[in-house]
Amino acid sequence: MGKGTVTSEERVDVKLTNGTLSADRLRITEGGAVIRFEGNVVMNIDHMDTDEASAPSANASATASASPGDSAKTRSPSSKSTNLK
């Protein structure tokens, strides 16, 4: 990905090893070091039983960040289409 950015103004759905993540928009910056999900972000994590929860996992973890104040507001989609730079 280099030093570029990826932006999607369309809904994104991500399948994780232990759940799913959905958002209205996606921004990947700093060559992939920062991934930001924005607008109506919902993450569902699959239930683990007690044995699975106590065992160390080799699976990669996923994090979602939202801009301050984004959690309480919904923005209307802009007229921009997906841009790849």
BELWO-V775444 format. One record per residue. N is the residue number from 1. SS is DSSP state (H for helix, E for strand, L for the rest). OMEGA is omega as a letter, one per 20 degrees, with the letter a starting at -180 (none if undefined). Layout:
[[N,SS,OMEGA] [N,SS,OMEGA]]
//
This chain:
[[1,L,r] [2,L,a] [3,L,a] [4,L,r] [5,L,r] [6,E,r] [7,E,r] [8,E,r] [9,L,r] [10,L,r] [11,L,r] [12,E,r] [13,E,a] [14,E,r] [15,E,r] [16,E,r] [17,L,a] [18,L,r] [19,E,a] [20,E,r] [21,E,r] [22,E,r] [23,E,r] [24,L,a] [25,E,r] [26,E,r] [27,E,r] [28,E,a] [29,E,r] [30,H,r] [31,H,r] [32,H,a] [33,L,a] [34,E,r] [35,E,a] [36,E,r] [37,E,a] [38,E,r] [39,L,r] [40,L,a] [41,L,r] [42,E,r] [43,E,r] [44,E,a] [45,E,r] [46,L,r] [47,L,r] [48,L,r] [49,L,a] [50,H,a] [51,H,r] [52,H,a] [53,H,a] [54,H,a] [55,L,r] [56,L,a] [57,L,r] [58,L,a] [59,L,r] [60,L,r] [61,L,r] [62,L,r] [63,L,r] [64,L,r] [65,E,r] [66,L,r] [67,L,r] [68,L,r] [69,L,a] [70,H,a] [71,H,a] [72,H,a] [73,L,r] [74,L,r] [75,L,r] [76,L,a] [77,L,r] [78,L,a] [79,L,r] [80,L,r] [81,L,a] [82,L,r] [83,E,r] [84,E,a] [85,L,none]]
//
